[in-house]
């Protein structure tokens, strides 16, 4: 891990809300317009209700490229030049999650652009050199990761853009139904009647300080606590968007479901497998509250737990399944430092980062034919 111990992952500052009403559309808001307030669902409730006829599924090939973040940032006049890394939360979940579980492979595509290419009017083209050295680092705690963490900051000299790359998902029995349970729980928690729509989401554009890295982060938000109803405090920080004054960041809520444990071994499994993932996902986006719906294996919602996110590490420890949250953030910072150095060494090149569980290594390979540099530059400097 890193040589110096710091816990610099601060709660996020809201830059602007990005609301994809459907895949391919985008609207920006200064407040959480379009994001529904949380309301405690009734128990018991049947999570099977409406399946499958009232389920709008997310298309298997649907994905949002990093240019969506760029478009949102430009729309709200947030400076990309001040961000060392631009990414969706999903990518940081992958990296941080590797410190907790080394068995899940992942891929992230990336391109590093010098600061001059981020400025309006820049016409700098891609690198002429069509080769990039492959490099790698052991995971976790490699010598390369430690040495790279002592290197330069990811801000000031340019920006690393991280794009989501999907791997084929593992298939398991009733996967579609279990996915529906999660979305149905969300609809119950927001009072959304009718169809259960998995094809739309509300995303927030956030500023995150992760160690030495200034990250512009886009993260899906499930709902928010109504402050007027006394719905708990939000993440600290004031509005940081350009132009029109400050408002408090909304008190976001993360919604999850779990199978109610019926014995101590199942309780331990819940703490071991779920609590760390819930903490990483919520903490990175400054979400202060997690609402977890406990269901039976048959899909009957029987209990609802409201959990302050900061208590999840202590809850896991109390269940005999401790995890080191500080170490997780150090590891994430170290990997981001190394990825930034790879990008700086191959500026303007499409890079392919891949974590291979069988080798316990993250590798970096240049792809001269990759289209990410072109996509990012087009988003930064759209044609009139």
GUGUKE-162862 format. One record per residue (C-alpha): residue in three letters; y, x negated, z negated. Coordinates in nm, 4 decimals, padded with zeros to 6 digits. Layout:
# residues N
<atom residu="ala" Y="Y" X="X" Z="Z"/>
...
***
This chain:
# residues 384
<atom residu="unk" Y="00.0000" X="00.0000" Z="00.0000"/>
<atom residu="unk" Y="00.3608" X="-00.1090" Z="-00.0352"/>
<atom residu="unk" Y="00.4551" X="-00.4086" Z="-00.2442"/>
<atom residu="unk" Y="00.7408" X="-00.2202" Z="-00.4130"/>
<atom residu="unk" Y="00.6850" X="00.1099" Z="-00.5904"/>
<atom residu="unk" Y="00.9422" X="00.3774" Z="-00.5176"/>
<atom residu="unk" Y="00.9309" X="00.7549" Z="-00.5189"/>
<atom residu="unk" Y="01.2043" X="00.8143" Z="-00.2618"/>
<atom residu="unk" Y="01.0700" X="01.1298" Z="-00.0985"/>
<atom residu="unk" Y="01.3515" X="01.3594" Z="-00.2023"/>
<atom residu="unk" Y="01.3643" X="01.7346" Z="-00.1479"/>
<atom residu="unk" Y="01.4972" X="01.8082" Z="00.1967"/>
<atom residu="unk" Y="01.8459" X="01.8945" Z="00.3034"/>
<atom residu="unk" Y="01.8620" X="02.1887" Z="00.5428"/>
<atom residu="unk" Y="02.0370" X="02.0997" Z="00.8679"/>
<atom residu="unk" Y="01.9803" X="02.4248" Z="01.0512"/>
<atom residu="unk" Y="01.7093" X="02.6834" Z="01.0920"/>
<atom residu="unk" Y="01.5170" X="02.6927" Z="01.4184"/>
<atom residu="unk" Y="01.3573" X="03.0274" Z="01.4872"/>
<atom residu="unk" Y="01.1044" X="03.0305" Z="01.7709"/>
<atom residu="unk" Y="01.0725" X="03.4041" Z="01.8249"/>
<atom residu="unk" Y="00.7880" X="03.3383" Z="02.0658"/>
<atom residu="unk" Y="00.6449" X="03.0219" Z="02.2132"/>
<atom residu="unk" Y="00.9023" X="02.8796" Z="02.4482"/>
<atom residu="unk" Y="01.2094" X="03.0495" Z="02.3029"/>
<atom residu="unk" Y="01.4483" X="02.9073" Z="02.0467"/>
<atom residu="unk" Y="01.7350" X="03.0344" Z="01.8372"/>
<atom residu="unk" Y="01.9366" X="02.8502" Z="01.5740"/>
<atom residu="unk" Y="02.0712" X="03.0072" Z="01.2558"/>
<atom residu="unk" Y="02.2892" X="02.8813" Z="00.9700"/>
<atom residu="unk" Y="02.0916" X="03.0923" Z="00.7270"/>
<atom residu="unk" Y="01.7325" X="03.2079" Z="00.7192"/>
<atom residu="unk" Y="01.7983" X="03.5027" Z="00.9490"/>
<atom residu="unk" Y="01.4616" X="03.6122" Z="01.0794"/>
<atom residu="unk" Y="01.2738" X="03.4717" Z="00.7816"/>
<atom residu="unk" Y="01.1517" X="03.7534" Z="00.5599"/>
<atom residu="unk" Y="01.1805" X="03.7469" Z="00.1804"/>
<atom residu="unk" Y="00.8689" X="03.7220" Z="-00.0303"/>
<atom residu="unk" Y="00.7340" X="04.0321" Z="-00.1977"/>
<atom residu="unk" Y="00.4296" X="04.0228" Z="-00.4198"/>
<atom residu="unk" Y="00.1368" X="04.1901" Z="-00.2418"/>
<atom residu="unk" Y="-00.0682" X="04.4600" Z="-00.4015"/>
<atom residu="unk" Y="-00.4071" X="04.3731" Z="-00.5432"/>
<atom residu="unk" Y="-00.6676" X="04.4566" Z="-00.4518"/>
<atom residu="unk" Y="-00.6031" X="04.4621" Z="-00.0768"/>
<atom residu="unk" Y="-00.8394" X="04.4429" Z="00.2181"/>
<atom residu="unk" Y="-00.7602" X="04.1429" Z="00.4362"/>
<atom residu="unk" Y="-00.9988" X="04.2739" Z="00.7016"/>
<atom residu="unk" Y="-00.7725" X="04.5678" Z="00.7799"/>
<atom residu="unk" Y="-00.6540" X="04.5568" Z="01.1418"/>
<atom residu="unk" Y="-00.9078" X="04.3008" Z="01.2596"/>
<atom residu="unk" Y="-00.9620" X="04.2382" Z="01.5458"/>
<atom residu="unk" Y="-00.7572" X="04.4962" Z="01.7365"/>
<atom residu="unk" Y="-00.4245" X="04.4236" Z="01.5618"/>
<atom residu="unk" Y="-00.4447" X="04.0438" Z="01.5855"/>
<atom residu="unk" Y="-00.2207" X="03.8530" Z="01.8292"/>
<atom residu="unk" Y="-00.3735" X="03.5076" Z="01.8429"/>
<atom residu="unk" Y="-00.1957" X="03.1838" Z="01.9100"/>
<atom residu="unk" Y="-00.3077" X="03.0622" Z="02.2555"/>
<atom residu="unk" Y="-00.5526" X="02.7711" Z="02.2155"/>
<atom residu="unk" Y="-00.3438" X="02.5461" Z="02.4396"/>
<atom residu="unk" Y="-00.0083" X="02.6401" Z="02.2879"/>
<atom residu="unk" Y="00.1913" X="02.3519" Z="02.1448"/>
<atom residu="unk" Y="00.5559" X="02.2701" Z="02.0807"/>
<atom residu="unk" Y="00.6733" X="01.9316" Z="02.2000"/>
<atom residu="unk" Y="00.9167" X="01.7119" Z="02.0107"/>
<atom residu="unk" Y="01.1835" X="01.8069" Z="02.2637"/>
<atom residu="unk" Y="01.2052" X="02.1418" Z="02.0827"/>
<atom residu="unk" Y="01.3421" X="01.9540" Z="01.7802"/>
<atom residu="unk" Y="01.5892" X="01.7686" Z="02.0008"/>
<atom residu="unk" Y="01.7110" X="02.0962" Z="02.1493"/>
<atom residu="unk" Y="01.7578" X="02.2439" Z="01.8027"/>
<atom residu="unk" Y="01.9433" X="01.9363" Z="01.6794"/>
<atom residu="unk" Y="02.1767" X="01.9382" Z="01.9772"/>
<atom residu="unk" Y="02.2387" X="02.3109" Z="01.9357"/>
<atom residu="unk" Y="02.3567" X="02.2645" Z="01.5767"/>
<atom residu="unk" Y="02.5286" X="01.9298" Z="01.6443"/>
<atom residu="unk" Y="02.3065" X="01.7325" Z="01.4108"/>
<atom residu="unk" Y="02.3208" X="01.3632" Z="01.4983"/>
<atom residu="unk" Y="01.9914" X="01.2263" Z="01.6254"/>
<atom residu="unk" Y="02.1379" X="00.8758" Z="01.6118"/>
<atom residu="unk" Y="02.1317" X="00.8964" Z="01.2308"/>
<atom residu="unk" Y="01.7582" X="00.9748" Z="01.2226"/>
<atom residu="unk" Y="01.5097" X="00.6910" Z="01.2355"/>
<atom residu="unk" Y="01.2198" X="00.9295" Z="01.2987"/>
<atom residu="unk" Y="01.2091" X="01.2746" Z="01.4613"/>
<atom residu="unk" Y="00.8904" X="01.4715" Z="01.4116"/>
<atom residu="unk" Y="00.7158" X="01.7923" Z="01.3202"/>
<atom residu="unk" Y="00.5790" X="01.8107" Z="00.9677"/>
<atom residu="unk" Y="00.2289" X="01.8322" Z="01.1140"/>
<atom residu="unk" Y="00.2376" X="01.4635" Z="01.2028"/>
<atom residu="unk" Y="00.3388" X="01.3576" Z="00.8510"/>
<atom residu="unk" Y="00.0642" X="01.5815" Z="00.7114"/>
<atom residu="unk" Y="-00.1849" X="01.3849" Z="00.9200"/>
<atom residu="unk" Y="-00.0568" X="01.0464" Z="00.8076"/>
<atom residu="unk" Y="-00.0168" X="01.1284" Z="00.4390"/>
<atom residu="unk" Y="-00.3466" X="01.3160" Z="00.4386"/>
<atom residu="unk" Y="-00.5299" X="01.0009" Z="00.5442"/>
<atom residu="unk" Y="-00.4561" X="00.8508" Z="00.2035"/>
<atom residu="unk" Y="-00.6406" X="01.1474" Z="00.0514"/>
<atom residu="unk" Y="-00.9228" X="01.1935" Z="00.2988"/>
<atom residu="unk" Y="-01.0373" X="00.9261" Z="00.5431"/>
<atom residu="unk" Y="-01.2827" X="01.1495" Z="00.7315"/>
<atom residu="unk" Y="-01.0415" X="01.3482" Z="00.9519"/>
<atom residu="unk" Y="-00.9408" X="01.1878" Z="01.2842"/>
<atom residu="unk" Y="-00.5994" X="01.2397" Z="01.4358"/>
<atom residu="unk" Y="-00.3804" X="01.1421" Z="01.7293"/>
<atom residu="unk" Y="-00.0016" X="01.1139" Z="01.7488"/>
<atom residu="unk" Y="00.1968" X="01.0275" Z="02.0614"/>
<atom residu="unk" Y="00.5272" X="00.8473" Z="02.0228"/>
<atom residu="unk" Y="00.8188" X="00.6785" Z="02.1952"/>
<atom residu="unk" Y="01.0937" X="00.4618" Z="02.0468"/>
<atom residu="unk" Y="01.4380" X="00.4762" Z="02.2073"/>
<atom residu="unk" Y="01.7206" X="00.2369" Z="02.1299"/>
<atom residu="unk" Y="02.0325" X="00.3937" Z="01.9822"/>
<atom residu="unk" Y="02.2271" X="00.3448" Z="02.3062"/>
<atom residu="unk" Y="01.9883" X="00.5823" Z="02.4830"/>
<atom residu="unk" Y="02.0567" X="00.8556" Z="02.2264"/>
<atom residu="unk" Y="02.4288" X="00.8720" Z="02.2996"/>
<atom residu="unk" Y="02.5810" X="01.1268" Z="02.5384"/>
<atom residu="unk" Y="02.6130" X="00.9969" Z="02.8918"/>
<atom residu="unk" Y="02.3374" X="00.7391" Z="02.8594"/>
<atom residu="unk" Y="02.1363" X="00.7028" Z="03.1779"/>
<atom residu="unk" Y="01.9106" X="00.4230" Z="03.0600"/>
<atom residu="unk" Y="01.5751" X="00.4536" Z="03.2262"/>
<atom residu="unk" Y="01.2290" X="00.3737" Z="03.0983"/>
<atom residu="unk" Y="01.1184" X="00.0168" Z="03.0467"/>
<atom residu="unk" Y="01.0344" X="-00.1698" Z="03.3631"/>
<atom residu="unk" Y="00.7478" X="-00.3455" Z="03.1909"/>
<atom residu="unk" Y="00.4391" X="-00.1316" Z="03.2379"/>
<atom residu="unk" Y="00.2308" X="-00.3027" Z="02.9732"/>
<atom residu="unk" Y="00.2260" X="-00.2804" Z="02.5953"/>
<atom residu="unk" Y="00.0235" X="-00.4812" Z="02.3506"/>
<atom residu="unk" Y="-00.2337" X="-00.2840" Z="02.1567"/>
<atom residu="unk" Y="-00.2105" X="-00.3308" Z="01.7820"/>
<atom residu="unk" Y="-00.3745" X="-00.1740" Z="01.4798"/>
<atom residu="unk" Y="-00.3807" X="-00.1551" Z="01.1034"/>
<atom residu="unk" Y="-00.6625" X="-00.0892" Z="00.8620"/>
<atom residu="unk" Y="-00.6501" X="00.2346" Z="00.6648"/>
<atom residu="unk" Y="-00.5842" X="00.2541" Z="00.3805"/>
<atom residu="unk" Y="-00.4048" X="-00.0421" Z="00.2244"/>
<atom residu="unk" Y="-00.4381" X="-00.2926" Z="00.5045"/>
<atom residu="unk" Y="-00.2651" X="-00.6257" Z="00.5142"/>
<atom residu="unk" Y="-00.0827" X="-00.5190" Z="00.8285"/>
<atom residu="unk" Y="00.0501" X="-00.2071" Z="00.6601"/>
<atom residu="unk" Y="00.1754" X="-00.4070" Z="00.3620"/>
<atom residu="unk" Y="00.3476" X="-00.6684" Z="00.5751"/>
<atom residu="unk" Y="00.5041" X="-00.4113" Z="00.8059"/>
<atom residu="unk" Y="00.6418" X="-00.2186" Z="00.5103"/>
<atom residu="unk" Y="00.8635" X="-00.5157" Z="00.4317"/>
<atom residu="unk" Y="01.0176" X="-00.4940" Z="00.7780"/>
<atom residu="unk" Y="01.3281" X="-00.3247" Z="00.9042"/>
<atom residu="unk" Y="01.4384" X="00.0272" Z="00.8419"/>
<atom residu="unk" Y="01.3575" X="00.2974" Z="01.0946"/>
<atom residu="unk" Y="01.7244" X="00.3975" Z="01.1144"/>
<atom residu="unk" Y="02.0194" X="00.2150" Z="01.2640"/>
<atom residu="unk" Y="01.8574" X="00.0468" Z="01.5652"/>
<atom residu="unk" Y="01.7014" X="00.3477" Z="01.7338"/>
<atom residu="unk" Y="01.4780" X="00.6464" Z="01.6817"/>
<atom residu="unk" Y="01.1019" X="00.6966" Z="01.6903"/>
<atom residu="unk" Y="01.0039" X="01.0344" Z="01.8349"/>
<atom residu="unk" Y="00.6606" X="01.1604" Z="01.7282"/>
<atom residu="unk" Y="00.4882" X="01.4249" Z="01.9380"/>
<atom residu="unk" Y="00.1992" X="01.6489" Z="01.8332"/>
<atom residu="unk" Y="-00.1340" X="01.5779" Z="02.0020"/>
<atom residu="unk" Y="-00.4180" X="01.8201" Z="01.9351"/>
<atom residu="unk" Y="-00.7815" X="01.7234" Z="01.9020"/>
<atom residu="unk" Y="-01.0636" X="01.9681" Z="01.9600"/>
<atom residu="unk" Y="-01.1094" X="02.1736" Z="01.6457"/>
<atom residu="unk" Y="-01.4411" X="02.1974" Z="01.4692"/>
<atom residu="unk" Y="-01.6072" X="02.5323" Z="01.5159"/>
<atom residu="unk" Y="-01.7545" X="02.7161" Z="01.2212"/>
<atom residu="unk" Y="-01.8918" X="03.0682" Z="01.1729"/>
<atom residu="unk" Y="-01.6322" X="03.3471" Z="01.1478"/>
<atom residu="unk" Y="-01.3455" X="03.1027" Z="01.2045"/>
<atom residu="unk" Y="-01.1369" X="03.3632" Z="01.3856"/>
<atom residu="unk" Y="-01.1806" X="03.6132" Z="01.1024"/>
<atom residu="unk" Y="-01.0914" X="03.3580" Z="00.8350"/>
<atom residu="unk" Y="-00.7793" X="03.2631" Z="01.0302"/>
<atom residu="unk" Y="-00.6899" X="03.6306" Z="01.0362"/>
<atom residu="unk" Y="-00.7237" X="03.6488" Z="00.6576"/>
<atom residu="unk" Y="-00.4516" X="03.3853" Z="00.6238"/>
<atom residu="unk" Y="-00.2130" X="03.5574" Z="00.8628"/>
<atom residu="unk" Y="-00.2868" X="03.8967" Z="00.7090"/>
<atom residu="unk" Y="-00.1975" X="03.7594" Z="00.3668"/>
<atom residu="unk" Y="00.1334" X="03.6380" Z="00.5087"/>
<atom residu="unk" Y="00.2074" X="03.9841" Z="00.6458"/>
<atom residu="unk" Y="00.1289" X="04.1416" Z="00.3081"/>
<atom residu="unk" Y="00.3642" X="03.8959" Z="00.1372"/>
<atom residu="unk" Y="00.6528" X="03.9770" Z="00.3693"/>
<atom residu="unk" Y="00.6071" X="04.3506" Z="00.4168"/>
<atom residu="unk" Y="00.5481" X="04.3046" Z="00.7891"/>
<atom residu="unk" Y="00.3692" X="04.6150" Z="00.9099"/>
<atom residu="unk" Y="00.1656" X="04.6679" Z="01.2234"/>
<atom residu="unk" Y="00.0089" X="04.3840" Z="01.4182"/>
<atom residu="unk" Y="-00.0622" X="04.0428" Z="01.2697"/>
<atom residu="unk" Y="00.1129" X="03.7972" Z="01.5028"/>
<atom residu="unk" Y="-00.0017" X="03.4346" Z="01.4927"/>
<atom residu="unk" Y="00.1940" X="03.3433" Z="01.8069"/>
<atom residu="unk" Y="00.5412" X="03.3318" Z="01.6499"/>
<atom residu="unk" Y="00.6859" X="03.1392" Z="01.3598"/>
<atom residu="unk" Y="01.0064" X="03.0520" Z="01.1781"/>
<atom residu="unk" Y="01.0832" X="02.6807" Z="01.1667"/>
<atom residu="unk" Y="01.3468" X="02.4913" Z="00.9693"/>
<atom residu="unk" Y="01.5149" X="02.1713" Z="01.0838"/>
<atom residu="unk" Y="01.5420" X="01.9443" Z="00.7815"/>
<atom residu="unk" Y="01.6671" X="01.6016" Z="00.6850"/>
<atom residu="unk" Y="01.4207" X="01.3983" Z="00.4781"/>
<atom residu="unk" Y="01.4542" X="01.0601" Z="00.3091"/>
<atom residu="unk" Y="01.1074" X="00.9059" Z="00.2864"/>
<atom residu="unk" Y="01.1472" X="00.5633" Z="00.1333"/>
<atom residu="unk" Y="01.3653" X="00.3697" Z="00.3783"/>
<atom residu="unk" Y="01.3092" X="00.6236" Z="00.6553"/>
<atom residu="unk" Y="01.5595" X="00.8921" Z="00.7514"/>
<atom residu="unk" Y="01.3470" X="01.1649" Z="00.9054"/>
<atom residu="unk" Y="01.4563" X="01.4690" Z="01.1026"/>
<atom residu="unk" Y="01.1732" X="01.7094" Z="01.0326"/>
<atom residu="unk" Y="01.0846" X="02.0480" Z="01.1808"/>
<atom residu="unk" Y="00.8569" X="02.2574" Z="00.9610"/>
<atom residu="unk" Y="00.7245" X="02.6113" Z="00.9807"/>
<atom residu="unk" Y="00.8323" X="02.8279" Z="00.6878"/>
<atom residu="unk" Y="00.6388" X="03.1356" Z="00.5766"/>
<atom residu="unk" Y="00.9061" X="03.3229" Z="00.3787"/>
<atom residu="unk" Y="01.1734" X="03.2708" Z="00.1146"/>
<atom residu="unk" Y="01.2470" X="03.3854" Z="-00.2377"/>
<atom residu="unk" Y="01.5288" X="03.6381" Z="-00.2632"/>
<atom residu="unk" Y="01.7762" X="03.4656" Z="-00.4943"/>
<atom residu="unk" Y="01.9480" X="03.7948" Z="-00.5752"/>
<atom residu="unk" Y="01.6143" X="03.9217" Z="-00.7039"/>
<atom residu="unk" Y="01.5775" X="03.6198" Z="-00.9320"/>
<atom residu="unk" Y="01.3056" X="03.4703" Z="-00.7183"/>
<atom residu="unk" Y="01.3048" X="03.1195" Z="-00.8552"/>
<atom residu="unk" Y="01.5025" X="02.8101" Z="-00.7700"/>
<atom residu="unk" Y="01.4900" X="02.6316" Z="-00.4404"/>
<atom residu="unk" Y="01.4847" X="02.2670" Z="-00.3491"/>
<atom residu="unk" Y="01.7951" X="02.0795" Z="-00.4541"/>
<atom residu="unk" Y="02.0620" X="01.9930" Z="-00.2039"/>
<atom residu="unk" Y="02.3539" X="02.1438" Z="-00.0133"/>
<atom residu="unk" Y="02.3813" X="02.2450" Z="00.3475"/>
<atom residu="unk" Y="02.4178" X="01.9381" Z="00.5668"/>
<atom residu="unk" Y="02.4684" X="02.0922" Z="00.9087"/>
<atom residu="unk" Y="02.7758" X="01.9936" Z="01.1057"/>
<atom residu="unk" Y="03.0660" X="02.2176" Z="01.1600"/>
<atom residu="unk" Y="03.0907" X="02.5151" Z="00.9332"/>
<atom residu="unk" Y="03.0736" X="02.4541" Z="00.5629"/>
<atom residu="unk" Y="02.7889" X="02.4376" Z="00.3158"/>
<atom residu="unk" Y="02.5470" X="02.6918" Z="00.1772"/>
<atom residu="unk" Y="02.2530" X="02.6462" Z="-00.0512"/>
<atom residu="unk" Y="01.9232" X="02.5642" Z="00.1129"/>
<atom residu="unk" Y="01.6973" X="02.8709" Z="00.1096"/>
<atom residu="unk" Y="01.4259" X="02.8760" Z="-00.1551"/>
<atom residu="unk" Y="01.1306" X="02.8517" Z="00.0788"/>
<atom residu="unk" Y="00.7815" X="02.9697" Z="-00.0130"/>
<atom residu="unk" Y="00.4505" X="02.8365" Z="00.1185"/>
<atom residu="unk" Y="00.1689" X="03.0938" Z="00.1472"/>
<atom residu="unk" Y="-00.1990" X="02.9995" Z="00.1211"/>
<atom residu="unk" Y="-00.5313" X="03.1732" Z="00.0660"/>
<atom residu="unk" Y="-00.8417" X="03.0481" Z="-00.1125"/>
<atom residu="unk" Y="-01.1840" X="03.1756" Z="-00.2048"/>
<atom residu="unk" Y="-01.1855" X="03.2668" Z="-00.5734"/>
<atom residu="unk" Y="-01.4041" X="03.0144" Z="-00.7572"/>
<atom residu="unk" Y="-01.6770" X="03.1736" Z="-00.9653"/>
<atom residu="unk" Y="-01.7925" X="02.8642" Z="-01.1583"/>
<atom residu="unk" Y="-01.6621" X="02.5257" Z="-01.2760"/>
<atom residu="unk" Y="-01.7974" X="02.3330" Z="-00.9783"/>
<atom residu="unk" Y="-01.6115" X="02.5652" Z="-00.7426"/>
<atom residu="unk" Y="-01.2914" X="02.5247" Z="-00.9481"/>
<atom residu="unk" Y="-01.3248" X="02.1479" Z="-00.9189"/>
<atom residu="unk" Y="-01.3813" X="02.1778" Z="-00.5438"/>
<atom residu="unk" Y="-01.0669" X="02.3891" Z="-00.5090"/>
<atom residu="unk" Y="-00.8635" X="02.1304" Z="-00.6992"/>
<atom residu="unk" Y="-01.0133" X="01.8422" Z="-00.5014"/>
<atom residu="unk" Y="-00.9917" X="01.9894" Z="-00.1508"/>
<atom residu="unk" Y="-00.6877" X="02.2176" Z="-00.1626"/>
<atom residu="unk" Y="-00.4345" X="02.1043" Z="-00.4231"/>
<atom residu="unk" Y="-00.3560" X="01.7646" Z="-00.2633"/>
<atom residu="unk" Y="-00.3157" X="01.9173" Z="00.0846"/>
<atom residu="unk" Y="-00.0984" X="02.1977" Z="-00.0491"/>
<atom residu="unk" Y="00.1189" X="01.9481" Z="-00.2337"/>
<atom residu="unk" Y="00.1676" X="01.7179" Z="00.0673"/>
<atom residu="unk" Y="00.2573" X="01.9995" Z="00.3042"/>
<atom residu="unk" Y="00.5023" X="02.1666" Z="00.0653"/>
<atom residu="unk" Y="00.6563" X="01.8540" Z="-00.0852"/>
<atom residu="unk" Y="00.7400" X="01.6944" Z="00.2491"/>
<atom residu="unk" Y="00.9489" X="01.9967" Z="00.3465"/>
<atom residu="unk" Y="01.1091" X="02.0463" Z="00.0065"/>
<atom residu="unk" Y="00.9311" X="02.3782" Z="-00.0547"/>
<atom residu="unk" Y="00.9452" X="02.4463" Z="-00.4308"/>
<atom residu="unk" Y="00.7047" X="02.7378" Z="-00.4614"/>
<atom residu="unk" Y="00.3534" X="02.8038" Z="-00.3374"/>
<atom residu="unk" Y="00.1952" X="03.1485" Z="-00.3522"/>
<atom residu="unk" Y="-00.1834" X="03.1402" Z="-00.3264"/>
<atom residu="unk" Y="-00.3873" X="03.4511" Z="-00.2600"/>
<atom residu="unk" Y="-00.7347" X="03.4512" Z="-00.4103"/>
<atom residu="unk" Y="-00.9910" X="03.6393" Z="-00.2011"/>
<atom residu="unk" Y="-01.3612" X="03.7112" Z="-00.2090"/>
<atom residu="unk" Y="-01.5917" X="03.5831" Z="00.0637"/>
<atom residu="unk" Y="-01.5783" X="03.9348" Z="00.2110"/>
<atom residu="unk" Y="-01.1989" X="03.9246" Z="00.2476"/>
<atom residu="unk" Y="-01.0871" X="04.1286" Z="-00.0527"/>
<atom residu="unk" Y="-00.7592" X="04.0009" Z="-00.1998"/>
<atom residu="unk" Y="-00.8027" X="04.0133" Z="-00.5771"/>
<atom residu="unk" Y="-00.5429" X="03.7799" Z="-00.7288"/>
<atom residu="unk" Y="-00.2128" X="03.6139" Z="-00.6478"/>
<atom residu="unk" Y="-00.1056" X="03.2868" Z="-00.8091"/>
<atom residu="unk" Y="00.2543" X="03.1639" Z="-00.8017"/>
<atom residu="unk" Y="00.2507" X="02.7854" Z="-00.8369"/>
<atom residu="unk" Y="00.5490" X="02.5482" Z="-00.8682"/>
<atom residu="unk" Y="00.4681" X="02.2774" Z="-00.6138"/>
<atom residu="unk" Y="00.5599" X="01.9937" Z="-00.8499"/>
<atom residu="unk" Y="00.2822" X="02.1059" Z="-01.0866"/>
<atom residu="unk" Y="-00.0015" X="02.0680" Z="-00.8336"/>
<atom residu="unk" Y="-00.0783" X="01.7007" Z="-00.9162"/>
<atom residu="unk" Y="-00.0997" X="01.7841" Z="-01.2872"/>
<atom residu="unk" Y="-00.3159" X="02.0888" Z="-01.2127"/>
<atom residu="unk" Y="-00.5556" X="01.8751" Z="-01.0101"/>
<atom residu="unk" Y="-00.5708" X="01.6205" Z="-01.2909"/>
<atom residu="unk" Y="-00.6412" X="01.8928" Z="-01.5481"/>
<atom residu="unk" Y="-00.9304" X="02.0094" Z="-01.3307"/>
<atom residu="unk" Y="-01.0772" X="01.6588" Z="-01.3296"/>
<atom residu="unk" Y="-00.9696" X="01.5861" Z="-00.9702"/>
<atom residu="unk" Y="-00.6619" X="01.3621" Z="-01.0001"/>
<atom residu="unk" Y="-00.4738" X="01.2242" Z="-00.7017"/>
<atom residu="unk" Y="-00.1853" X="00.9777" Z="-00.6947"/>
<atom residu="unk" Y="00.1057" X="01.1555" Z="-00.5267"/>
<atom residu="unk" Y="00.3260" X="00.8452" Z="-00.5390"/>
<atom residu="unk" Y="00.0575" X="00.6410" Z="-00.3656"/>
<atom residu="unk" Y="00.0286" X="00.9046" Z="-00.0939"/>
<atom residu="unk" Y="00.4014" X="00.8801" Z="-00.0178"/>
<atom residu="unk" Y="00.3926" X="00.4996" Z="-00.0251"/>
<atom residu="unk" Y="00.1083" X="00.5033" Z="00.2234"/>
<atom residu="unk" Y="00.2961" X="00.7428" Z="00.4513"/>
<atom residu="unk" Y="00.6054" X="00.5222" Z="00.4357"/>
<atom residu="unk" Y="00.4025" X="00.2098" Z="00.5146"/>
<atom residu="unk" Y="00.2378" X="00.3676" Z="00.8190"/>
<atom residu="unk" Y="00.5720" X="00.4962" Z="00.9469"/>
<atom residu="unk" Y="00.7180" X="00.1459" Z="00.9085"/>
<atom residu="unk" Y="00.4321" X="-00.0004" Z="01.1112"/>
<atom residu="unk" Y="00.4585" X="00.2708" Z="01.3774"/>
<atom residu="unk" Y="00.8325" X="00.2042" Z="01.4047"/>
<atom residu="unk" Y="00.7681" X="-00.1677" Z="01.4526"/>
<atom residu="unk" Y="00.5149" X="-00.0873" Z="01.7262"/>
<atom residu="unk" Y="00.7751" X="00.1322" Z="01.8934"/>
<atom residu="unk" Y="01.0486" X="-00.1296" Z="01.8693"/>
<atom residu="unk" Y="00.8153" X="-00.3865" Z="02.0265"/>
<atom residu="unk" Y="00.7471" X="-00.1535" Z="02.3217"/>
<atom residu="unk" Y="01.0793" X="00.0270" Z="02.3519"/>
<atom residu="unk" Y="01.0699" X="00.3199" Z="02.5939"/>
<atom residu="unk" Y="00.6903" X="00.3105" Z="02.6277"/>
<atom residu="unk" Y="00.4622" X="00.6082" Z="02.5649"/>
<atom residu="unk" Y="00.2502" X="00.5028" Z="02.2663"/>
<atom residu="unk" Y="-00.0768" X="00.6578" Z="02.1576"/>
<atom residu="unk" Y="-00.1571" X="00.6270" Z="01.7854"/>
<atom residu="unk" Y="-00.5079" X="00.7225" Z="01.6835"/>
<atom residu="unk" Y="-00.6860" X="00.7227" Z="01.3496"/>
<atom residu="unk" Y="-01.0566" X="00.6465" Z="01.3817"/>
<atom residu="unk" Y="-01.2551" X="00.7358" Z="01.0667"/>
<atom residu="unk" Y="-01.5598" X="00.5411" Z="01.1823"/>
<atom residu="unk" Y="-01.3545" X="00.2214" Z="01.1935"/>
<atom residu="unk" Y="-01.1125" X="00.3172" Z="00.9124"/>
<atom residu="unk" Y="-00.8273" X="00.1999" Z="01.1352"/>
<atom residu="unk" Y="-00.5179" X="00.3332" Z="01.3037"/>
<atom residu="unk" Y="-00.4788" X="00.1915" Z="01.6528"/>
<atom residu="unk" Y="-00.1785" X="00.1799" Z="01.8837"/>
<atom residu="unk" Y="-00.2142" X="00.1696" Z="02.2607"/>
<atom residu="unk" Y="00.0570" X="00.1796" Z="02.5251"/>
<atom residu="unk" Y="00.0206" X="00.4352" Z="02.8047"/>
<atom residu="unk" Y="00.2314" X="00.3416" Z="03.1102"/>
<atom residu="unk" Y="00.1513" X="00.6779" Z="03.2707"/>
<atom residu="unk" Y="00.2479" X="00.8853" Z="02.9659"/>
<atom residu="unk" Y="00.5231" X="01.1442" Z="03.0135"/>
<atom residu="unk" Y="00.6728" X="01.1494" Z="02.6629"/>
<atom residu="unk" Y="00.9610" X="00.9065" Z="02.7396"/>
<atom residu="unk" Y="01.0692" X="01.1195" Z="03.0349"/>
<atom residu="unk" Y="01.0439" X="01.4432" Z="02.8345"/>
<atom residu="unk" Y="01.2467" X="01.3073" Z="02.5451"/>
<atom residu="unk" Y="01.5191" X="01.1623" Z="02.7664"/>
<atom residu="unk" Y="01.5442" X="01.4861" Z="02.9614"/>
<atom residu="unk" Y="01.5877" X="01.6786" Z="02.6358"/>
<atom residu="unk" Y="01.8517" X="01.4319" Z="02.5151"/>
<atom residu="unk" Y="02.0442" X="01.4409" Z="02.8430"/>
<atom residu="unk" Y="01.9635" X="01.7709" Z="03.0164"/>
<atom residu="unk" Y="02.0752" X="01.8131" Z="03.3740"/>
<atom residu="unk" Y="02.3815" X="02.0385" Z="03.4144"/>
***
